[in-house]
Amino acid sequence: MTTTEFQVTGMTCGHCEMSVREEVAKIAGVDSIEVSHQSGRLVVASESPVDAAAVIAAVDEAGYQAVPA
């Protein structure tokens, strides 16, 4: 299992977390997602490494900005 962590800016509530989770879940190979608006932390778990650019694009689609942590 591989985990990749990102710092997400702009999230302020549980709805923000859900939006990010829904977009990142669309990426092939993602097994689990942990996201917290309080810490701005996003952790993506997968069997093989997930393309960081795909995660950043998914977070952008949800309306937020992400950078690898």
Secondary structure, 3 states (H helix, E strand, C coil): CEEEEEEEECCCCHHHHHHHHHHHHCCCCEEEEEEECCCCEEEEEECCCCCHHHHHHHHHHHCCEEEEC
